[in-house]
Amino acid sequence: MINIDKLIYTAVFSPNEKAKKQAHTTIRKIAKKRGVYPASIHQLYMAFGQKKIKGFTVPAINIRTLTYDMARLIFQIAKTKKIGAFIFEIARSEIKYTDQQPDEYVTLILAAAVKERYKGPVFIQGDHYQFSAKKFKDNPDEEIKKIKELIKKSIEAGFYNIDIDASTLVELEKPSLDEQQKNNYQMTALLTKYIRSIEPKKTTVSIGGEIGHIGGKNSTREEFEAFIAGYKKQVGKLIGISKVSVQTGTSHGGIPLPDGTIAKVSIDFNVLKDISNVARNKYQIGGSVQHGASTLSNELFNHFPKNNALEIHLATGFQNIVYDNIPVGLKKEIYQWLKENCQDEWKEGQTEDQFVYKTRKKALGPFKEKLWNMNAKEKKPILTNLKKQFSFLMKKLNVVGTKNVVNKFIK
């Protein structure tokens, strides 16, 4: 009998590349045989745009560490609560600092699904496939090439949902909205064409665009209109984006105060509602996407479905739960590593708590195996608290009971 736990450990950590590759192949074969497969959420999102469905916000969960364990928890909840609308994702930056390449990430998720006897489509997303404004300015062709390479590698691995983030190229100093959004919509269109040229037959990869850089000024309906008008001219008759990420007042990871706690933020829910309404009524696409949300106060989450947010990205809050509950000795070791290896990121005026909070994600790759190898007793408080938060969010975002609606639109 195949031991999926041993198999996934081999796939992730074996020093023997041949054994590693074989483990990946075996897990994917088992998953396929058990009725678990990577899928695109595109048709579900278009159903929102066509007003065939409404009333829930799809959680997109970035798993930076303990990926197998966390994915298992999510599948457990999904089975119990009959949830179908949820996404696993990883950002361009996270791939590097968490040491999780697309192929490995997909295999981890599929292994977790197999372990929990989950069946059906699994949505795995490339989050923030983001342009560096500086690199784009210095050498646009090279930056485009790098993102194309990542997209190709991701789609080949089973990422059938890709979020293009060229919002970093928006030039707010330009006089007209079209000029401000021009680099953004041109690059989003260019990558849309590329994705459509390489996506598997019978699969329409779900593509997202972004109009407001997270942590910057709040987005407006007029900016969205300028972006989508320019974008549609560029893509022509090709199937385009199914959603757009906007800025509502949040920032990635939250803003740490001197004592390490997170500052409260004010979210403009009208941004989500207004842009989703235009997206659905005028362009028949899914709607707006909220980023940087996992560190928000829990009482805010039921407002996202109420304000027609299509999707919500959740990451740092789960990382915080891990750090809040790992053994003291391991935490000290990690924090010491940060001081030795991330010293150049310690900004003037930052307290140690602020420095640690902002940089500790960088330790997740180097400490990946140590975190994985914590024993059951050490993992228990982490997983208990994670499961509680995952369950809470699924309920507040109204995705409980969405398995049937997903099965209706995703074949």
C-alpha positions in Angstrom: 0.0 0.0 0.0 1.3 3.4 -0.9 2.2 5.7 2.0 1.3 9.2 0.7 3.1 10.9 3.7 6.4 9.3 2.8 5.9 9.9 -0.9 5.3 13.6 -0.5 8.3 13.9 1.8 10.4 12.3 -0.8 9.0 14.6 -3.5 9.9 17.6 -1.5 13.1 16.8 0.4 14.9 13.8 -1.2 18.5 14.6 -2.2 18.1 12.0 -5.0 16.6 13.9 -8.0 15.5 10.7 -9.6 13.6 9.6 -6.5 12.1 13.1 -6.2 10.9 13.1 -9.7 9.4 9.6 -9.5 7.5 10.6 -6.3 6.0 13.7 -8.1 4.9 11.5 -10.9 3.4 8.8 -8.7 1.5 11.4 -6.6 0.0 13.0 -9.7 -1.0 9.6 -11.1 -2.7 8.6 -7.8 -4.5 12.0 -7.7 -5.8 11.6 -11.2 -7.0 8.1 -10.5 -8.8 9.3 -7.4 -10.6 12.0 -9.3 -8.5 15.0 -8.1 -7.2 17.3 -10.8 -6.0 20.9 -11.2 -8.6 23.1 -12.8 -9.4 26.6 -14.0 -12.0 28.6 -12.1 -12.7 30.7 -15.2 -16.2 29.4 -16.0 -17.3 29.9 -12.4 -16.2 33.5 -12.5 -17.8 34.2 -15.8 -21.1 32.8 -14.3 -20.8 35.7 -11.7 -20.3 38.1 -14.6 -23.4 36.7 -16.3 -25.4 37.0 -13.1 -26.0 33.3 -12.9 -24.6 33.1 -9.4 -23.8 35.6 -6.6 -23.5 35.8 -2.9 -20.1 34.4 -2.0 -16.4 35.5 -2.1 -13.8 32.9 -3.1 -10.9 32.6 -0.7 -7.5 32.4 -2.3 -5.1 31.1 0.3 -1.4 31.5 0.0 0.3 28.7 1.9 3.9 29.7 2.7 4.9 26.9 5.1 3.6 23.5 6.3 1.9 23.4 2.9 0.9 19.7 3.1 -0.5 20.1 6.6 -2.4 23.3 5.8 -3.8 21.9 2.6 -5.0 18.8 4.4 -6.9 21.0 6.9 -8.5 23.0 4.1 -9.6 19.8 2.3 -11.0 18.4 5.6 -13.1 21.5 6.0 -14.2 21.5 2.4 -15.4 17.9 2.6 -17.3 18.5 5.9 -18.9 21.8 4.8 -19.4 20.8 1.1 -17.2 23.7 -0.1 -16.0 23.8 -3.7 -15.1 27.4 -4.2 -11.6 27.9 -2.8 -8.1 28.5 -4.3 -4.6 27.6 -3.3 -2.1 30.2 -4.5 1.5 31.3 -4.3 3.0 34.6 -5.5 6.0 35.2 -7.7 7.9 36.5 -4.7 6.7 33.7 -2.4 7.9 31.0 -4.7 11.5 32.2 -4.1 11.5 32.9 -0.3 9.4 29.9 0.6 11.4 27.6 -1.7 8.3 26.2 -3.3 8.5 25.9 -7.1 5.2 25.5 -9.0 5.6 21.8 -9.7 6.3 21.1 -6.0 3.4 23.3 -4.9 0.9 21.5 -7.1 2.1 18.1 -6.0 1.8 19.1 -2.3 -1.8 20.2 -2.8 -2.7 17.1 -4.8 -1.1 14.9 -2.2 -3.1 16.6 0.6 -6.3 16.0 -1.4 -5.4 12.4 -1.8 -4.7 12.0 1.9 -8.0 13.5 2.8 -9.9 11.6 0.1 -11.1 14.8 -1.5 -12.5 14.5 -5.0 -13.1 17.0 -7.8 -11.4 20.1 -9.3 -8.6 21.9 -7.3 -7.9 25.5 -8.2 -4.2 26.4 -8.0 -3.2 30.0 -8.8 -0.1 32.0 -9.6 -0.6 35.1 -7.5 1.0 38.5 -8.2 3.0 37.5 -11.3 4.2 41.0 -10.9 6.4 43.3 -12.9 9.2 45.1 -11.2 8.9 48.7 -12.2 12.6 49.3 -12.0 13.6 46.2 -14.0 10.9 47.0 -16.6 12.2 50.5 -17.0 15.8 49.2 -17.3 15.1 46.3 -19.6 11.5 45.6 -20.4 12.2 42.7 -22.7 14.1 40.9 -20.0 11.4 41.4 -17.4 8.7 40.2 -19.8 10.8 37.2 -20.7 11.2 36.2 -17.0 7.5 36.5 -16.3 6.7 34.5 -19.4 9.1 31.8 -18.3 7.4 31.6 -14.9 3.9 31.5 -16.5 5.0 28.6 -18.8 6.5 26.7 -15.9 3.4 27.3 -13.8 0.9 26.2 -16.4 2.9 23.1 -17.1 2.8 22.3 -13.4 -1.0 22.7 -13.2 -1.5 26.4 -12.3 -4.6 27.0 -14.4 -5.3 30.4 -12.7 -2.8 33.2 -13.2 -2.9 36.7 -11.8 -1.0 39.2 -13.9 0.1 42.2 -11.8 1.3 45.1 -14.0 -0.2 47.6 -11.6 3.4 48.4 -10.5 3.7 50.0 -14.0 0.8 52.5 -13.5 2.1 56.1 -13.8 -0.2 58.2 -11.7 1.7 61.4 -12.7 0.4 61.1 -16.3 -2.5 63.5 -17.1 -5.1 61.1 -18.4 -6.4 57.8 -16.9 -5.6 56.0 -20.2 -2.0 57.2 -20.1 -1.7 56.2 -16.4 -3.0 52.7 -17.1 -1.3 52.2 -20.5 1.7 50.2 -19.5 -0.5 48.2 -17.2 -3.1 47.2 -19.8 -0.6 46.7 -22.5 1.5 44.3 -20.5 -1.6 42.5 -19.1 -2.8 42.1 -22.7 0.6 40.9 -23.9 0.7 38.2 -21.2 -3.0 37.3 -21.8 -2.1 36.5 -25.4 0.9 34.5 -24.3 -1.2 32.4 -21.8 -3.9 31.8 -24.5 -1.1 30.5 -26.8 0.3 28.0 -24.4 -2.7 26.9 -22.3 -3.7 23.2 -22.6 -6.4 22.3 -25.0 -10.0 22.4 -23.6 -8.7 24.6 -20.7 -9.3 28.3 -20.5 -6.8 29.5 -17.9 -8.5 32.0 -15.5 -6.6 35.3 -15.8 -6.7 38.2 -13.4 -5.6 41.8 -13.9 -4.8 44.4 -11.4 -5.4 48.2 -11.5 -4.3 49.3 -8.0 -0.9 48.5 -6.5 -1.6 47.0 -3.0 -0.6 49.5 -0.4 -1.0 52.4 -2.7 -3.9 54.8 -3.4 -7.4 53.4 -3.5 -8.7 52.3 -6.9 -11.6 54.0 -8.7 -14.3 52.9 -11.1 -12.9 55.3 -13.7 -9.4 53.7 -13.4 -11.0 50.3 -14.0 -12.9 51.7 -17.0 -9.7 53.1 -18.5 -7.8 49.9 -17.9 -10.5 47.6 -19.3 -11.1 49.7 -22.4 -7.4 49.8 -23.3 -7.0 46.1 -22.5 -10.0 45.0 -24.6 -8.6 46.9 -27.6 -5.3 45.1 -27.2 -6.7 41.5 -26.8 -9.4 41.8 -29.5 -11.5 38.7 -29.7 -9.4 36.6 -27.4 -10.9 35.5 -24.1 -9.6 38.0 -21.6 -9.5 38.5 -17.9 -12.3 37.2 -15.6 -11.5 39.5 -12.6 -9.5 42.6 -11.5 -7.6 43.2 -8.3 -8.2 46.6 -6.7 -6.8 48.6 -3.8 -9.2 49.4 -1.0 -6.9 50.6 1.8 -5.0 47.4 2.8 -1.4 46.5 2.5 0.3 43.1 2.3 0.9 41.6 5.7 -0.5 44.6 7.4 1.4 47.5 9.0 3.3 46.5 12.1 3.3 49.0 15.0 6.5 49.4 17.1 5.3 46.7 19.5 4.8 44.2 16.7 1.0 44.4 16.7 -0.9 45.3 13.5 -2.4 48.7 12.8 -6.1 48.8 12.1 -7.0 49.8 8.6 -10.0 51.5 7.0 -11.3 49.6 4.1 -13.4 51.3 1.4 -15.9 48.5 0.6 -17.5 50.8 -2.0 -14.5 50.3 -4.2 -15.2 46.6 -4.4 -18.9 47.0 -4.9 -18.6 49.8 -7.6 -16.0 48.0 -9.6 -17.7 44.6 -9.4 -21.0 46.2 -10.5 -19.4 47.7 -13.6 -17.4 44.6 -14.3 -20.5 42.5 -14.2 -23.1 44.8 -15.7 -21.0 46.3 -18.5 -18.3 43.7 -19.3 -19.8 40.4 -18.0 -16.7 39.4 -16.0 -16.5 38.2 -12.5 -15.7 41.3 -10.6 -13.2 42.8 -8.1 -10.6 41.1 -6.0 -9.4 42.1 -2.5 -5.7 41.6 -1.6 -3.9 42.0 1.7 -6.8 40.9 3.8 -5.7 38.1 6.1 -4.6 40.4 8.9 -7.9 42.3 9.0 -10.2 42.2 12.0 -12.4 39.1 11.9 -15.6 41.1 12.1 -14.9 42.6 8.6 -15.0 39.4 6.6 -18.7 39.1 6.1 -18.7 42.4 4.3 -16.8 41.1 1.3 -19.7 38.9 0.0 -22.1 41.7 0.8 -20.1 44.1 -1.3 -19.7 41.7 -4.3 -16.0 41.0 -3.9 -15.4 38.0 -6.2 -12.2 36.8 -4.6 -10.1 37.6 -1.5 -6.4 36.9 -1.0 -5.3 35.6 2.4 -1.7 34.9 3.4 0.1 36.6 6.3 -2.6 35.9 8.9 -1.9 32.2 8.5 1.9 32.7 8.7 1.3 34.7 11.9 -0.6 31.7 13.4 2.3 29.5 12.7 4.8 31.9 14.3 2.5 32.5 17.3 2.4 28.7 18.1 5.8 27.2 17.1 8.1 25.9 19.8 10.0 28.7 21.5 13.4 27.2 20.7 12.7 27.0 17.0 11.3 30.6 17.0 14.4 31.9 18.7 16.6 30.1 16.1 14.6 31.6 13.2 14.7 35.1 14.7 18.4 34.8 15.2 18.8 33.7 11.6 16.8 36.8 10.5 19.2 39.1 12.4 22.2 37.5 10.7 20.8 37.2 7.2 18.3 40.0 6.8 20.2 42.8 8.6 20.2 44.9 5.4 16.4 45.1 5.6 16.3 46.5 9.1 15.2 50.1 8.3 16.1 53.1 10.4 13.6 53.7 13.1 12.2 50.2 13.1 11.9 48.4 16.4 13.1 44.8 16.6 9.5 43.6 16.6 8.8 45.5 13.4 11.9 44.2 11.7 11.1 40.6 12.7 7.5 40.9 11.6 8.3 42.3 8.2 11.2 39.8 7.5 10.2 36.5 9.1 8.6 35.2 5.9 12.1 35.1 4.5 13.0 32.3 6.9 10.3 29.9 5.7 12.4 28.5 2.9 15.6 28.0 4.9 13.6 26.4 7.8 11.2 24.5 5.5 12.3 21.1 6.6 12.6 21.9 10.3 9.1 23.3 10.3 7.8 20.2 8.4 9.6 17.9 10.9 8.0 19.3 14.0 6.3 16.4 15.9 2.6 16.0 16.2 2.5 17.6 19.7 4.4 20.6 18.4 2.2 21.0 15.4 -1.1 20.5 17.3 -1.6 24.2 18.5 -0.6 25.5 15.1 -3.0 23.2 13.2 -5.8 23.7 15.7 -5.7 27.4 15.4 -5.3 27.3 11.6 -8.3 25.0 11.3 -10.4 27.3 13.5 -9.5 30.4 11.3 -10.0 28.6 8.0 -13.4 27.4 9.2 -14.3 30.9 10.3 -13.3 32.5 7.1 -15.1 29.9 4.9 -18.3 30.6 6.8 -18.0 34.4 6.7 -17.1 34.4 3.0 -20.3 32.4 2.4 -18.6 29.5 0.5 -20.0 26.8 2.7 -22.2 24.6 0.5 -20.6 25.7 -2.8 -19.5 22.3 -4.0 -22.6 21.8 -6.1 -22.4 25.2 -7.8 -18.7 24.6 -8.6 -19.6 21.1 -10.1 -22.3 22.8 -12.2 -19.9 25.2 -13.9 -16.5 23.4 -13.7 -16.4 20.3 -15.8 
